[in-house]
Amino acid sequence: MSSLNTISIDKLARLIGTPACPTLIDVQTAEDFAADPRLVPGAVRRPWADAADWAGEFDGRPAVVICQKGLKLSQGVAAWLRHAGVPAEVLEGGALGWSGAGLPMIPDAKLPPRDAKGRTVWVTRARPKVDRIACPWLIRRFVDPNAVFLYVTPSEVPAVAERFNAVPFDIEGEGVFWSHRGELCTFDVMIEEFGLHTEPLDRLAMIVRGADTARPDLAPEAAGLPRSVCRVCSPRTCRNSKPACFSTMRSTAGAATRRLRRIIGR
């Protein structure tokens, strides 16, 4: 049983990737983080010493604070957050406990630079279909809940990426890191590079790959995804920054994708 104002690793693992997931705040010291520079999926880094200054940023949503071991730093920061009116808990065992449980962690080195508001910014081709809808869904749920996605004319993606410090994805071109590799689609690549291999996500990746690369033989659910996306993905929704269309993709994929709510297959 969890102590007062704490959350167990098992409980948080069931919440990550769902709309009910709290804001995750990593407050490890620079030295502790350097020893294992990885984040619990969806977590943002903040300096523990300045908690009184930034606590108000997280008003309006419950938070879970993560330090190395779940002791003094996270306890103190969580107290500051509660003082600012933010319902805050501490992750039992901290980052070490999460890692020791064998749960996915995001390598910090794989994360793009953030903008002045702390968001990652991504850019791809307008009128997205399967892969360009699935990838934003993955990023928003498991990597950066505040990520921004820009959909532009295909020929302008490289220039927009350069001018707006955005990361291009799912486009062809020399030096594009986040794109197809051999038989893998961009969704596959992101799961691999972000260290998000779990049974439910790997199953979903197979469905997305089958739909995106016209390989319905990979998964029976793959055949229905393109039609479902086209029904809900109007030009207006395609051009904005909210990848809402994927909820329909997930529904169409059936039982395998509904299991995403059980992030680690428990």
FENTAKA-V164201 format. One record per pair of residues at least 6 apart in sequence whose C-alpha atoms are under 8 Angstrom apart, sorted by the first residue. I is the first residue (numbers start at 1). J is the second residue. If there is no record, write none. Layout:
i = [I/I]
j = [J/J]
//
This chain:
i = [1/2/2/5/5/5/6/6/6/6/7/7/7/7/7/8/8/9/9/9/9/9/12/12/13/13/13/14/14/14/14/14/15/15/15/15/15/16/16/16/16/16/17/17/17/17/17/18/18/22/22/22/22/23/23/23/23/23/23/23/24/24/24/24/24/24/24/24/25/25/25/25/25/25/25/25/26/26/26/26/26/26/26/26/27/27/27/27/27/27/27/27/27/27/28/28/28/28/28/28/29/29/29/32/33/37/37/37/38/38/38/38/39/39/39/39/39/40/40/40/40/40/41/41/41/41/41/42/42/42/42/42/42/43/43/44/48/48/48/51/51/51/52/52/55/55/55/55/56/56/56/58/59/59/59/60/61/61/62/62/62/63/63/63/63/64/64/64/64/64/65/65/65/65/65/65/65/65/66/66/66/66/66/67/67/67/67/67/68/68/68/68/69/69/69/69/69/69/70/70/70/70/70/70/71/71/74/74/75/78/78/78/79/81/81/82/99/103/104/104/104/104/105/105/105/106/106/106/106/107/107/110/110/112/112/112/113/114/114/115/119/119/119/119/120/120/120/120/120/121/121/121/121/121/121/121/122/122/122/122/122/122/122/122/122/123/123/123/123/123/123/123/123/123/123/123/124/124/124/124/124/124/124/124/124/124/124/125/125/125/125/125/125/125/126/126/126/126/126/126/127/127/127/127/127/128/128/129/129/129/129/130/130/130/130/130/130/131/131/131/131/131/131/131/132/133/133/133/134/134/134/135/135/135/136/136/137/137/137/138/139/139/140/140/143/148/148/149/149/149/150/150/150/151/151/151/151/152/157/158/160/161/161/168/168/169/169/169/169/169/170/170/170/170/171/172/178/178/178/179/179/179/180/180/181/184/185/185/185/187/187/187/188/188/191/191/191/198/198/198/199/199/200/200/200/200/200/200/200/200/201/201/201/203/203/204/204/204/206/206/207/207/207/207/207/207/208/208/209/209/209/210/210/210/210/210/210/211/211/211/211/211/212/215/216/216/221/221/221/222/224/224/225/225/225/228/228/228/229/229/229/229/232/232/233/237/237/250/250/251/251/259]
j = [8/8/92/88/89/90/89/90/91/92/64/89/90/91/92/91/92/91/92/93/97/98/21/91/262/263/264/261/262/263/264/266/21/22/261/262/263/41/42/141/142/263/141/142/260/261/263/141/261/61/62/63/64/42/43/58/61/62/63/64/40/42/43/44/63/64/65/66/43/44/45/46/63/64/65/66/39/43/44/45/46/65/66/67/45/46/47/48/65/66/67/73/74/77/47/48/66/67/68/73/47/48/67/68/68/107/108/109/105/106/107/108/95/105/106/107/108/95/98/104/105/106/104/105/106/142/143/140/141/142/143/144/145/143/144/144/73/74/77/77/80/81/80/81/80/81/84/86/81/84/86/86/84/85/86/86/86/87/86/87/88/86/87/88/89/78/88/89/90/91/74/75/77/78/88/89/90/91/74/90/91/94/95/73/74/91/94/95/93/94/95/96/92/93/94/95/96/97/90/91/92/93/94/95/93/94/90/91/90/88/89/90/88/87/88/88/105/264/195/196/197/198/194/195/196/143/194/195/196/194/195/193/194/120/121/167/120/120/121/121/144/146/147/148/144/146/147/148/166/147/148/149/150/165/166/167/147/148/149/150/161/166/167/168/169/149/150/151/152/157/160/161/166/167/168/169/132/149/150/151/152/154/157/168/169/170/171/151/152/153/154/157/170/171/151/152/153/154/238/239/151/233/235/238/239/151/238/212/226/229/230/208/211/212/225/226/229/170/185/186/187/208/209/212/170/243/245/246/187/208/246/186/187/190/149/243/243/244/246/187/145/147/146/147/194/241/242/240/241/242/239/240/241/238/239/240/241/239/168/168/166/167/168/176/178/176/177/178/179/186/178/179/180/186/179/179/186/189/190/185/186/189/186/189/189/209/209/212/213/205/208/209/205/209/197/201/202/263/264/265/264/265/256/257/259/260/262/263/264/265/257/260/263/256/257/253/256/257/218/219/218/219/220/221/222/253/222/225/215/218/222/216/217/218/219/222/223/222/223/224/225/226/226/222/222/223/252/253/254/253/252/253/249/252/253/248/249/252/245/246/248/249/245/248/245/243/244/257/258/257/258/265]
//
